[in-house]
Amino acid sequence: MPNLRKVSRVILSQVASDGAGVKLRRSIGGGQISELDPFLLLDNFGTENPDDYIAGFPSHPHRGFETVTYMIDGQMRHKDSTGAEGVLGPGSVQWMTAGRGIVHSEMPEQKEGRMSGFQLWVNLPAKDKMCVPRYQNIDPEDVPTVDLGRVTLRVLAGEAKGPDGPVTGPVSGVATDPVYIDVALEAGGSFEQPITEGHTAFVYVFDGDVDVSGKEVTQHHLAILSDGDRVRLSSEHSGRAILVAGRPLGEPVARYGPFVMNSFDEIQQAVRDFQTGNF
């Protein structure tokens, strides 16, 4: 029998700032919930005021996890210590595996207009924490769009049920087997998404309101899901949310700013390596 996931907890994201003063809303990784294995942080940025984003995220290091940037509106230029550089525009996805270490910057490629999107941090298993850094840079046209009538899906990672069969997102080769779907619901829209039992899952509503398996979740709220094999999303009016799931690692987490390892000794080594230019 189908086992519908319910909402086990709802968290209102908190207003915060990061980088050189970029205004955002933080749910995972804030004061209410430090992590949701394997997810370490979820930030939602969205503003039309350039003063809230123009300073961007100057060069900073990462080690031991993955950062996922999903742009909804605006343009962000990425540069890093490997020599990679590019611009993320509306609908673009960048799945960066920091591995053993990378230094990068993310700076607005605009001086006015709306800038919005998400940054998600995903932990790496111990065996992969010191892997060679890599990127999956995905253009908007390479993210499949699924039209289900009053529901439109953009499938970034994992698999969704389309009208003609399964639709698979372009992100691949990630240890936590992620699902990442942007769900836009018109009034009266409804759909069900299978989720592997035992995997962590959440829904973050960033526009309107969404009914998550029978519980209304409003804008700026994170809904953590119970276990089960599927979730049902609908909206009486209209709403938009991201649905994210992944395999928990069940490993010790030691974190210090932009470094996430399994022990304090490994964190100290990461700091030494960064300070001595060994990234």
Secondary structure, DSSP 8 states (H G I E B T S, - for coil): ---B--EEEEEE-EEEEETTTEEEEE-BTSSSBS-BTTEEEEEEEEES-GGGTTT-EEEEEEBSEEEEEEEEES-EEEEETTS-EEEE-TT-EEEEE-TT-EEEEEEES-SSS-EEEEEEEEE--GGGTTS--EEEEE-GGGS-EEE-SSEEEEEEESEEEETTEEEE-SB---TT--EEEEEEE-TT-EEEEE--TT-EEEEEEEEEEEEETTEEEETTEEEEE-SSSEEEEE-SS-EEEEEEEE-------EEETTEEESSHHHHHHHHHHHHTT--
